[in-house]
Amino acid sequence: MRQLMWFRSDLRTQDNTALNAALDAGPTLALYLITPGQWQAHDDAPSKVDFWLRNLAELSTALRALNVPLLIRRADHWAEAPRALAELSHEQRIAAVHVNEEYGIHEVRRDRLVAARLADEGITLHSHLDQLFFKPGSVLTRSGGYFQVYSQFRKVCYERLHTAIPRCLPTPKAQADMDIPSDPVPERVERFATPLESLRNLWPAGERVARDRLEAFAEEQLWQYQGQRDFPAQPGTSQLSPYLAAGVLSPRQCLHAALQANRGEFDSGNPGAVTWINELLWREFYKHILMGYPRVSRHRAFRQETEALPWRHAPEDLNAWQQGRTGIPLVDAAMRQLLATGWMHNRLRMVVAMFLTKNLLIDWREGERWFMRHLIDGDLAANNGGWQWSASTGTDAAPYFRIFNPISQSEKFDPEGRFIRHWVPELAHLDKRDIHNPARLGGLFSVQGYPLPIVDLQKSRERALSAFKQLAEV
């Protein structure tokens, strides 16, 4: 009986739960839906859509080696997905459809409606756990609720991992040729501009590239990850997040690479490996939050009382932040890195988010949206979780009185000013003391084209503290 593998954010043939299940069940075809309207509604970045398409082309080649034809269909919004799946299943005499679970209210609703429409046609939708180690709803507090604090969530995950490490699936075997041609993968989709070639070159597509990067990171950099990950001028992070977000790599592959490098240990041994595995569990935590607290998928604050915060409507300040023209060098360097590469160093994501939400007192949703519209690794759960953590509105959030000083952060994590010099070349001639805060030069400060700070850091910090204190007193 024919099976259909519906690819979404799982663009790989290796260690793919739904694909393996489909091939085990019978002759398998594959499907990918082009949904530009939905991508726009979710603020997906042009660089991210381009990355999907390039990986889809690589996936088509890999599937061809397995004799699995890849069919491309259009459904502008997910509301059209039930009809598209039903029509294709009828056309190709499909008995069952296989998918890997996705999370978020729109994804869950889409799959529920598709399952109902297929059931009317006598077709079963099989949904598989794939992009997480543990199924949402299976890691709960003693009272039966979802965890709201990461450290408590991690403790239970450690207990589960001690019992059984999720295994990577074997490479699928090629099936008999079905004599059905694959559809060509489009190189671009209307409404999404093609990124500059320089950006595309930073993020080559395909499973082989992703696995090579993972292997190189695990062998060469993982051991020093804890010590180097906060320094943006150093290659201290894995930069695998785009491949994880698109499902070109599985979290299990990442976990096993770390375990291999750390002699099978995940909570002891090399501090770099332990720290990186904890980052994988942060990713897991935020996806569980999506399922346990659907309001965060609706642009609502996790801590509901913070909806009353008096955010400023300051479009000029917001624009200066977006374009890297705030007069705060580390903030500007980070924002320019985002615009040029579709990616930002994780330490800097926290720095710029706190600057926007605390020093400028601008609603975290403005920053969350801007990030999604530019990040090649844009992921609802991780992006929302990170922004709400920085804004002190979310689960396990930073206390409202913890406000990063971007100049102190710059002096600590870019002490020589190398990162700033690269992304803010107007300041390249300044020495390593003045480059973090050119405004301290006073009347001597004269850098062609670089602005003075748009906000006083101390006064704006006091303004933010006052806003949060008043909230607490209500």
Buried (B, 14 or more C-beta within 10 A) or exposed (E): EBBBBBBBBBBBBBBBBBBBBBBEBEBBBBBBBBBBBBBBEBBBBBBBBBBBBBBBBBBBEBBBEBBBBBBBBEBBBBBBBBEBBBEBBEEBEBBBBBBBBBBBBBBBEBBEBBBEBBEEEEBEBBBBBBBBBBEBEEBBEEEEEBBBEBEBBBEBBBEBBEEEBBEBBEEBEEBEEBEBEBBEBEEEBEEBEBBEEEBBEBBBBBBEBBBEBBBEBBEEBBBBBBEBBBBBBBEBBBBBBBBBBBBBBBBBBBBBBBBBBBEEBBBEBBBBBBBBBBBBBBBBBBBBBBBBBBEBBEEBBBBEEBEEBEBEEBEEBBEBBBEBBBBBBBBBBBBBBBBBBBBBBBBBBBBBBBBBBBBBBBBBBBBBBBBBBBBBBBBBBBBBBBBBBBBBBBBBBBEBEEBBBBBEBBBEBBEEBBBBBBBBEBBEEBEBEBBBBBBEEEEEBEBEEBBEBBBEBEEBBEBBBEBBEEBEEE
